[in-house]
Amino acid sequence: MSNLPELSSRIPFYSGQVVYIYSFDIAYEFLRQPEGNLLGQPIVQVSVGPSKRSPRQLVFYRPNMINLPPEERVGPHGPVTVERAVKLLSVGAISITVRVPFKVSRIEQLVDYHDLQFADGSLTEGVQELAEQVRKELIPYCDRPVSQVGEGEAYTVFCITSPLVTEEGSLLSAEAWLEDRRRQLASILTQEEDMSLLSEQEVEETTSRYCSYYGHDLTMVDWDAAIIINDPQDMEETLYIMELANVQLTELEAYDRLLDEAVMRSYRDLESARLRGRSPVMAALREIRIDLARLSDELSNITKFFGDWHLARIYQMLSERFHLGDWHRVVGGKLNTLDSLYSLHKQDQTNRWMLVLEATIVLLFVLDLIVLVMGLGK
């Protein structure tokens, strides 16, 4: 006999779309933004704004983007029309979103949309190929582009259309719906097909981070996936914040790799500097410190949206789940290590120049004495 809780209210079907967010680091940064077309599509600016009460002078970071033509594919539950878009962010990253509509009779059926497989291949492989096409076309606009796109950072968002209506035709609040279906939602977020295997602790932990503004909306976030219940026209700003957080995670991971290489290279250069001179080492350290500090500031600038308190709450939940604060501390610590190496190297160089200066003064004093003695002898 099943030990799963009996649902107090039943919903005939769920509809909406699954939004797959992929972020890729493709360059050190963009030297300039491309104009005109990309992949044959017109480049436009992202247009998104708050749908709830917020300060009048709210500022959103608005990168350029393109919308690609829809594709007809065969998904887990039949033919679907897939929508794709690509955003270009000034920190040298791109964000690709893929939207796949769904209509299911039971909420747990959404587990099938994790690691989505089409009849002619996987979604991830298709996005990887698209990212590589974008990288090749953007090379003239990039500073130090990567030779090939990496695996990228993926995030899955299940967007369920609200308001939720029961079989009897009555409206159901999003929070009441959540309390009835915590185990099912935990199975969706963790990609666990057999929800009965999850412990109560895991169910509680997975579904603990959520926030709601109106009675009919709710946003729940986890490390690998999120669930949004809202009117379709009110989901865009939440999805946009999730994109930015995902890009931040991607770029922080990229900066961490760059800093690892820079710190190790600096240690090697400092050890061998006596053999080949120290000026090139100083110049390299100075360039790395300036570039990475500037890029870190630019990365923080893309999330200037905190005037909208509801979106700020969602971003805070994402930041906790993604451990963005820990990543910032790790990157900051390695920047401090480079600062210390630069300061140590600079101090060492200053001490050597002081020694040379003191030796020069002593030598001049000795020469003065020699000239004086020779003059007296004559």
VEXDREN-2710 file (C-alpha; in Angstrom, 1 decimal):
% VEXDREN-2710
k/r/px/py/pz
1/MET/0.0/0.0/0.0
2/SER/1.4/3.4/-0.9
3/ASN/2.5/5.7/2.0
4/LEU/2.2/8.8/-0.2
5/PRO/-0.2/11.5/1.2
6/GLU/-3.7/11.7/-0.3
7/LEU/-4.2/14.9/-2.2
8/SER/-7.0/17.1/-0.7
9/SER/-7.7/18.8/-4.1
10/ARG/-7.3/17.4/-7.6
11/ILE/-6.4/19.3/-10.7
12/PRO/-7.5/17.9/-14.1
13/PHE/-4.3/18.9/-15.9
14/TYR/-1.2/21.2/-15.8
15/SER/-0.1/23.3/-18.8
16/GLY/2.8/25.6/-19.3
17/GLN/6.4/25.4/-20.6
18/VAL/9.7/24.1/-19.5
19/VAL/12.5/26.7/-19.9
20/TYR/16.0/25.3/-20.3
21/ILE/18.7/27.9/-19.5
22/TYR/22.3/27.3/-20.6
23/SER/25.2/29.7/-19.9
24/PHE/28.5/29.5/-21.7
25/ASP/31.7/31.5/-21.2
26/ILE/33.0/32.2/-24.7
27/ALA/35.6/35.0/-24.2
28/TYR/37.5/37.2/-21.7
29/GLU/35.0/39.9/-22.6
30/PHE/33.3/41.5/-25.6
31/LEU/35.3/44.3/-27.1
32/ARG/32.2/45.7/-28.6
33/GLN/28.6/44.6/-29.1
34/PRO/27.7/43.2/-32.6
35/GLU/25.2/45.1/-34.6
36/GLY/22.7/44.1/-37.3
37/ASN/22.3/40.4/-37.4
38/LEU/23.6/37.3/-35.7
39/LEU/22.9/33.8/-37.2
40/GLY/20.8/35.6/-39.7
41/GLN/18.4/37.0/-37.1
42/PRO/18.1/40.7/-36.0
43/ILE/19.8/41.8/-32.8
44/VAL/17.5/43.5/-30.4
45/GLN/17.7/44.6/-26.8
46/VAL/16.2/42.6/-24.0
47/SER/12.9/44.1/-22.9
48/VAL/11.8/43.1/-19.5
49/GLY/10.4/45.0/-16.5
50/PRO/8.7/44.4/-13.1
51/SER/5.1/43.3/-13.1
52/LYS/4.6/44.1/-9.4
53/ARG/4.8/47.3/-7.4
54/SER/8.4/48.6/-7.4
55/PRO/10.3/51.9/-7.3
56/ARG/9.9/54.2/-10.4
57/GLN/13.6/54.3/-11.2
58/LEU/14.2/50.6/-11.3
59/VAL/17.2/49.7/-13.4
60/PHE/17.6/46.5/-15.3
61/TYR/20.7/45.3/-17.1
62/ARG/19.5/44.9/-20.7
63/PRO/21.9/42.9/-22.9
64/ASN/21.4/42.3/-26.7
65/MET/19.7/39.2/-27.9
66/ILE/18.3/37.3/-30.9
67/ASN/15.2/35.1/-31.3
68/LEU/15.7/32.1/-33.5
69/PRO/12.9/30.6/-35.7
70/PRO/10.7/28.0/-33.9
71/GLU/11.5/24.4/-34.5
72/GLU/9.0/21.4/-34.7
73/ARG/10.3/18.5/-32.6
74/VAL/8.9/15.3/-31.0
75/GLY/9.2/15.4/-27.3
76/PRO/8.3/13.0/-24.4
77/HIS/4.6/13.5/-24.9
78/GLY/4.3/14.1/-28.6
79/PRO/5.1/16.9/-31.2
80/VAL/6.0/20.3/-29.7
81/THR/7.1/23.7/-31.0
82/VAL/10.5/24.7/-29.5
83/GLU/11.4/28.3/-29.1
84/ARG/15.1/29.4/-28.8
85/ALA/16.8/32.7/-27.8
86/VAL/20.4/33.8/-27.3
87/LYS/21.5/36.7/-25.0
88/LEU/24.9/38.3/-25.3
89/LEU/26.4/39.6/-22.0
90/SER/29.2/42.0/-21.8
91/VAL/31.3/39.8/-19.5
92/GLY/32.1/37.5/-22.4
93/ALA/29.2/35.1/-21.9
94/ILE/26.1/34.0/-23.8
95/SER/22.9/32.6/-22.3
96/ILE/20.7/30.3/-24.5
97/THR/17.1/29.6/-23.5
98/VAL/15.0/26.9/-25.0
99/ARG/11.2/26.8/-24.3
100/VAL/9.2/23.5/-24.6
101/PRO/5.5/23.6/-24.0
102/PHE/3.8/20.8/-22.0
103/LYS/0.4/19.6/-20.9
104/VAL/0.3/16.8/-18.4
105/SER/-2.4/15.2/-16.3
106/ARG/-0.2/14.6/-13.2
107/ILE/2.5/17.0/-12.0
108/GLU/5.1/14.2/-11.4
109/GLN/5.1/13.6/-15.2
110/LEU/7.3/16.6/-15.5
111/VAL/10.2/14.5/-14.4
112/ASP/10.3/13.3/-18.0
113/TYR/11.4/16.8/-19.1
114/HIS/14.7/16.6/-17.2
115/ASP/17.6/15.9/-19.7
116/LEU/15.1/16.2/-22.5
117/GLN/15.5/13.8/-25.4
118/PHE/13.9/14.4/-28.7
119/ALA/13.2/11.8/-31.4
120/ASP/16.3/13.0/-33.3
121/GLY/18.7/13.7/-30.5
122/SER/19.1/15.3/-27.1
123/LEU/18.4/19.0/-26.3
124/THR/21.8/19.4/-24.6
125/GLU/23.7/18.3/-27.8
126/GLY/21.6/20.7/-29.9
127/VAL/22.3/23.7/-27.6
128/GLN/26.0/22.8/-27.5
129/GLU/26.1/23.0/-31.3
130/LEU/24.2/26.3/-31.3
131/ALA/26.6/27.8/-28.7
132/GLU/29.5/26.8/-30.9
133/GLN/27.9/28.5/-34.0
134/VAL/27.4/31.7/-31.9
135/ARG/31.0/31.6/-30.7
136/LYS/32.4/31.3/-34.2
137/GLU/30.3/34.2/-35.4
138/LEU/31.2/36.4/-32.4
139/ILE/35.0/35.9/-32.6
140/PRO/35.7/39.3/-34.2
141/TYR/33.9/41.0/-31.3
142/CYS/35.7/39.1/-28.5
143/ASP/38.8/39.7/-26.5
144/ARG/40.7/36.3/-26.1
145/PRO/37.9/34.0/-27.2
146/VAL/37.9/30.4/-26.1
147/SER/39.0/27.9/-28.7
148/GLN/35.8/25.8/-28.2
149/VAL/32.8/26.2/-25.9
150/GLY/32.8/24.1/-22.8
151/GLU/30.0/22.1/-21.3
152/GLY/28.2/25.1/-20.0
153/GLU/26.0/25.6/-16.9
154/ALA/22.4/24.3/-17.3
155/TYR/19.3/25.2/-15.3
156/THR/15.8/23.9/-15.8
157/VAL/12.7/25.9/-14.9
158/PHE/9.2/24.4/-14.9
159/CYS/6.7/27.2/-15.6
160/ILE/3.2/26.2/-14.7
161/THR/0.3/28.4/-15.8
162/SER/-1.9/29.8/-13.0
163/PRO/-4.4/30.2/-11.5
164/LEU/-4.7/26.6/-10.6
165/VAL/-8.3/25.3/-10.9
166/THR/-9.5/22.1/-9.2
167/GLU/-11.8/19.5/-10.8
168/GLU/-14.7/21.2/-9.1
169/GLY/-13.9/24.5/-10.7
170/SER/-12.7/26.2/-7.6
171/LEU/-9.4/28.3/-7.5
172/LEU/-6.6/26.9/-5.5
173/SER/-3.9/29.0/-3.9
174/ALA/-0.3/28.3/-4.9
175/GLU/0.8/27.8/-1.3
176/ALA/-2.0/25.4/-0.5
177/TRP/-1.2/23.5/-3.7
178/LEU/2.5/23.3/-2.5
179/GLU/1.6/21.9/0.9
180/ASP/-0.4/19.1/-0.7
181/ARG/2.3/18.2/-3.2
182/ARG/5.7/18.7/-1.6
183/ARG/6.9/15.2/-2.3
184/GLN/5.9/15.3/-6.0
185/LEU/7.6/18.7/-6.4
186/ALA/10.7/17.4/-4.7
187/SER/10.8/14.5/-7.2
188/ILE/10.6/17.0/-10.0
189/LEU/13.4/19.2/-8.7
190/THR/15.7/16.2/-7.8
191/GLN/14.8/14.3/-11.0
192/GLU/13.8/11.3/-8.9
193/GLU/11.3/9.1/-10.8
194/ASP/10.2/7.2/-7.7
195/MET/9.1/9.9/-5.3
196/SER/8.5/7.3/-2.5
197/LEU/12.3/6.8/-2.2
198/LEU/12.9/10.4/-1.0
199/SER/13.3/10.9/2.7
200/GLU/11.2/13.5/4.6
201/GLN/14.3/15.5/5.3
202/GLU/15.2/15.6/1.6
203/VAL/11.7/16.6/0.6
204/GLU/11.7/19.4/3.2
205/GLU/15.2/20.6/2.2
206/THR/14.4/20.6/-1.6
207/THR/11.1/22.5/-1.3
208/SER/12.1/24.9/1.5
209/ARG/13.2/27.8/-0.6
210/TYR/10.2/29.5/-2.2
211/CYS/8.4/32.8/-2.2
212/SER/5.0/34.1/-3.2
213/TYR/3.6/37.5/-3.9
214/TYR/0.0/37.0/-4.9
215/GLY/-2.2/34.1/-3.8
216/HIS/-2.0/32.5/-7.3
217/ASP/1.8/32.7/-7.8
218/LEU/4.8/30.9/-6.3
219/THR/8.5/30.5/-7.2
220/MET/10.5/27.6/-5.8
221/VAL/14.3/27.2/-6.5
222/ASP/16.8/24.4/-6.0
223/TRP/20.3/23.8/-7.2
224/ASP/19.5/22.2/-10.5
225/ALA/15.9/23.3/-11.2
226/ALA/13.1/25.6/-10.3
227/ILE/9.3/25.7/-10.4
228/ILE/7.4/28.9/-11.2
229/ILE/3.6/29.1/-10.9
230/ASN/2.3/32.4/-12.4
231/ASP/0.5/34.0/-15.3
232/PRO/2.6/33.5/-18.4
233/GLN/3.1/37.3/-19.0
234/ASP/4.4/37.7/-15.4
235/MET/7.0/35.0/-15.6
236/GLU/9.5/36.8/-17.8
237/GLU/11.3/38.9/-15.2
238/THR/11.7/35.9/-12.9
239/LEU/13.2/33.8/-15.7
240/TYR/15.5/36.7/-16.6
241/ILE/16.8/36.9/-13.0
242/MET/17.4/33.1/-13.1
243/GLU/19.4/33.6/-16.3
244/LEU/21.6/36.3/-14.8
245/ALA/22.2/34.2/-11.7
246/ASN/23.2/31.3/-13.9
247/VAL/25.5/33.5/-15.9
248/GLN/27.1/34.7/-12.7
249/LEU/27.8/31.1/-11.7
250/THR/29.3/30.3/-15.1
251/GLU/31.6/33.4/-15.0
252/LEU/32.7/32.9/-11.4
253/GLU/33.7/29.3/-12.3
254/ALA/35.6/30.7/-15.3
255/TYR/37.3/33.4/-13.2
256/ASP/38.2/30.8/-10.7
257/ARG/40.0/28.7/-13.4
258/LEU/41.8/31.8/-14.7
259/LEU/42.9/32.8/-11.2
260/ASP/44.2/29.3/-10.5
261/GLU/46.3/29.5/-13.7
262/ALA/47.4/33.1/-12.9
263/VAL/48.4/32.2/-9.3
264/MET/50.4/29.1/-10.3
265/ARG/52.1/31.0/-13.2
266/SER/52.9/33.9/-10.8
267/TYR/54.6/31.5/-8.3
268/ARG/56.7/30.0/-11.2
269/ASP/57.6/33.4/-12.6
270/LEU/58.6/34.7/-9.2
271/GLU/60.9/31.7/-8.6
272/SER/62.6/32.1/-12.0
273/ALA/62.6/35.9/-12.1
274/ARG/66.2/36.2/-11.1
275/LEU/67.3/34.4/-14.3
276/ARG/65.3/36.5/-16.8
277/GLY/64.6/39.8/-15.0
278/ARG/61.6/40.9/-13.0
279/SER/60.0/43.6/-15.1
280/PRO/58.0/41.2/-17.3
281/VAL/56.7/39.5/-14.1
282/MET/55.6/42.8/-12.6
283/ALA/53.8/43.8/-15.8
284/ALA/52.0/40.4/-16.1
285/LEU/50.9/40.5/-12.4
286/ARG/49.6/44.1/-12.8
287/GLU/47.6/43.2/-15.9
288/ILE/46.0/40.2/-14.3
289/ARG/45.1/42.1/-11.2
290/ILE/43.5/44.9/-13.1
291/ASP/41.7/42.8/-15.6
292/LEU/40.1/40.3/-13.2
293/ALA/39.2/43.1/-10.7
294/ARG/37.4/44.9/-13.5
295/LEU/35.7/41.8/-14.8
296/SER/34.5/41.0/-11.3
297/ASP/33.0/44.5/-11.0
298/GLU/31.3/44.1/-14.3
299/LEU/29.9/40.7/-13.3
300/SER/28.3/42.3/-10.2
301/ASN/26.9/45.2/-12.3
302/ILE/24.6/42.9/-14.4
303/THR/22.4/42.3/-11.3
304/LYS/21.5/45.9/-10.7
305/PHE/17.8/45.1/-10.1
306/PHE/17.5/45.2/-6.4
307/GLY/14.9/48.0/-6.4
308/ASP/12.3/45.3/-7.1
309/TRP/12.0/43.7/-3.6
310/HIS/10.3/40.5/-4.8
311/LEU/12.9/39.8/-7.5
312/ALA/15.6/40.6/-5.0
313/ARG/14.1/37.8/-2.8
314/ILE/14.2/35.4/-5.7
315/TYR/17.8/36.3/-6.5
316/GLN/18.8/35.9/-2.9
317/MET/17.3/32.4/-2.9
318/LEU/19.2/31.6/-6.1
319/SER/22.4/33.0/-4.7
320/GLU/22.1/30.8/-1.7
321/ARG/21.4/27.7/-3.8
322/PHE/24.2/28.4/-6.2
323/HIS/26.6/29.4/-3.4
324/LEU/27.4/32.6/-5.3
325/GLY/28.6/34.2/-2.1
326/ASP/31.1/31.4/-1.6
327/TRP/32.3/31.7/-5.2
328/HIS/32.8/35.5/-4.7
329/ARG/34.8/34.9/-1.6
330/VAL/37.0/32.3/-3.3
331/VAL/37.6/34.6/-6.3
332/GLY/38.2/37.5/-4.0
333/GLY/40.7/35.4/-1.9
334/LYS/42.7/34.5/-5.0
335/LEU/42.7/38.2/-6.1
336/ASN/44.0/39.0/-2.7
337/THR/46.7/36.4/-3.2
338/LEU/47.7/38.0/-6.5
339/ASP/47.8/41.4/-4.7
340/SER/50.1/40.0/-2.0
341/LEU/52.4/38.5/-4.7
342/TYR/52.4/41.8/-6.5
343/SER/53.1/43.8/-3.3
344/LEU/55.8/41.3/-2.3
345/HIS/57.4/41.5/-5.7
346/LYS/57.1/45.3/-5.7
347/GLN/58.7/45.5/-2.2
348/ASP/61.5/43.2/-3.3
349/GLN/62.1/45.4/-6.3
350/THR/62.1/48.6/-4.2
351/ASN/64.6/47.1/-1.7
352/ARG/66.9/46.2/-4.6
353/TRP/66.7/49.7/-6.0
354/MET/67.4/51.1/-2.5
355/LEU/70.4/48.8/-2.2
356/VAL/71.7/50.0/-5.6
357/LEU/71.1/53.6/-4.6
358/GLU/73.0/53.2/-1.4
359/ALA/75.9/51.4/-3.1
360/THR/76.0/54.3/-5.7
361/ILE/76.1/56.9/-2.9
362/VAL/79.0/55.0/-1.1
363/LEU/80.9/54.6/-4.4
364/LEU/80.5/58.4/-5.1
365/PHE/81.7/59.1/-1.6
366/VAL/84.8/56.9/-2.1
367/LEU/85.5/58.5/-5.4
368/ASP/85.3/62.0/-3.8
369/LEU/87.8/60.8/-1.2
370/ILE/90.2/59.5/-3.8
371/VAL/90.0/62.7/-5.8
372/LEU/90.6/64.7/-2.6
373/VAL/93.6/62.6/-1.5
374/MET/95.2/62.7/-5.0
375/GLY/94.7/66.5/-5.0
376/LEU/96.4/66.9/-1.7
377/GLY/99.3/64.8/-2.8
378/LYS/100.0/67.0/-5.8
END
